[in-house]
Amino acid sequence: MNTISIQVPSIIENIRMIESFIDNAKERFHLDEDIYGNIMIAVTEAVNNAIKHGNSGNSSKNVYLSLLLNENLLKFVIKDEGPGFDYHHLPDPTAPENLEKPGGRGIFLMKHLSDEVEFKDGGKVVELSFYMS
């Protein structure tokens, strides 16, 4: 199993570092363009949520990102230092009352772009899995 990791302070500008991390992973593991776009959007959205919501933008708290590659499974693990959240009761961003709201689509996107999304440790950890054929 191949694993690479990065740790960044909770500053929204650090999303650029996450994008570079994903670009490097694409080159290192020869990821297809098809899956690369989904990974870039889903993982940066998860890290963005960890920075903004998990760590409340507190730059003294970190976000941890690990990539694990095992045969045909690529798994990204995103962890924050926040209190977690109730991921069982999320509002539906496609409901009429939520369509005009500016946010609330991040987890929806992650679920549609990843093959599997799993929340752990009370919502402080999200695992995004992508199957490579």
C-alpha positions in Angstrom: 0.0 0.0 0.0 1.3 3.4 -1.0 0.6 6.3 1.4 1.4 10.0 1.2 0.3 12.7 3.6 0.2 16.5 4.1 -0.7 18.7 7.0 -1.8 22.3 6.5 -2.9 25.1 8.9 -6.6 26.1 8.6 -6.1 29.0 6.2 -8.3 28.9 3.1 -5.4 29.9 0.9 -3.8 26.6 1.7 -6.3 24.9 -0.7 -3.6 25.7 -3.3 -1.3 23.3 -1.4 -4.0 20.6 -1.5 -4.4 21.1 -5.2 -0.6 20.7 -5.7 -0.7 17.6 -3.5 -3.5 16.1 -5.8 -1.5 17.1 -8.9 1.6 15.3 -7.6 -0.5 12.2 -6.7 -1.9 12.3 -10.3 1.6 12.1 -11.7 3.0 9.7 -9.1 0.1 7.2 -9.4 -0.7 7.8 -13.1 -4.3 8.7 -12.4 -6.7 8.9 -15.4 -8.1 12.3 -16.3 -11.6 11.0 -15.7 -11.1 10.3 -12.1 -8.7 13.3 -11.5 -11.4 15.9 -12.0 -13.7 14.2 -9.5 -10.9 13.8 -7.0 -9.8 17.4 -7.3 -13.3 18.8 -6.6 -14.3 16.3 -3.9 -11.1 16.4 -1.9 -10.7 20.2 -2.1 -14.3 20.5 -1.0 -13.7 18.2 2.0 -10.6 20.2 3.0 -12.4 23.5 2.5 -15.2 22.1 4.9 -12.5 21.0 7.4 -10.9 24.5 7.4 -14.2 26.5 7.4 -16.5 24.4 9.5 -14.4 21.8 11.3 -11.7 24.1 12.5 -13.7 27.3 12.2 -10.9 29.0 10.2 -8.7 28.8 13.3 -5.1 28.9 11.8 -3.7 27.3 14.9 -5.6 24.1 14.0 -4.5 21.8 11.2 -6.1 19.8 8.5 -4.6 16.4 7.7 -4.9 14.8 4.3 -3.6 11.3 3.5 -3.9 9.4 0.3 -3.8 5.6 0.4 -3.5 3.6 -2.8 -4.2 -0.1 -2.6 -4.4 -1.9 -5.9 -7.6 -0.4 -7.5 -8.7 1.7 -4.5 -7.6 5.2 -4.0 -8.7 6.6 -0.6 -8.3 10.2 0.7 -8.6 10.7 4.4 -9.3 14.3 5.6 -9.2 15.0 9.3 -9.7 18.3 11.2 -9.2 19.3 14.9 -12.7 20.5 15.4 -15.6 19.2 17.5 -17.1 17.1 14.6 -20.7 17.4 13.3 -23.9 15.4 13.0 -23.6 14.0 9.5 -26.8 12.0 9.8 -29.1 15.0 9.6 -27.8 17.2 6.8 -30.3 19.4 4.9 -31.0 18.3 1.3 -29.4 21.0 -1.0 -31.8 20.0 -3.8 -34.9 20.8 -1.6 -36.8 23.9 -2.9 -36.2 25.8 0.3 -32.4 25.3 0.0 -31.9 26.0 -3.7 -31.2 29.7 -3.3 -28.8 29.3 -0.4 -25.2 30.0 -1.2 -23.7 27.0 0.6 -24.7 23.5 1.7 -23.6 21.6 -1.4 -20.2 20.4 -0.4 -21.1 17.0 1.1 -23.7 16.5 -1.7 -20.9 17.0 -4.3 -18.5 14.7 -2.4 -21.1 11.9 -2.4 -21.8 12.3 -6.1 -18.2 12.6 -7.2 -16.7 9.8 -5.0 -17.5 6.1 -5.1 -17.8 6.1 -1.3 -18.0 8.7 1.4 -17.6 7.7 5.0 -17.6 9.9 8.1 -15.8 8.8 11.2 -14.8 10.1 14.7 -18.0 12.1 15.1 -17.6 13.8 11.8 -14.0 15.0 12.3 -12.8 12.5 9.7 -14.1 12.0 6.1 -12.9 9.2 3.9 -13.4 9.6 0.1 -12.9 6.4 -1.9 -12.4 6.2 -5.7 -12.2 2.9 -7.5 -9.7 2.8 -10.4 -10.6 0.3 -13.2 
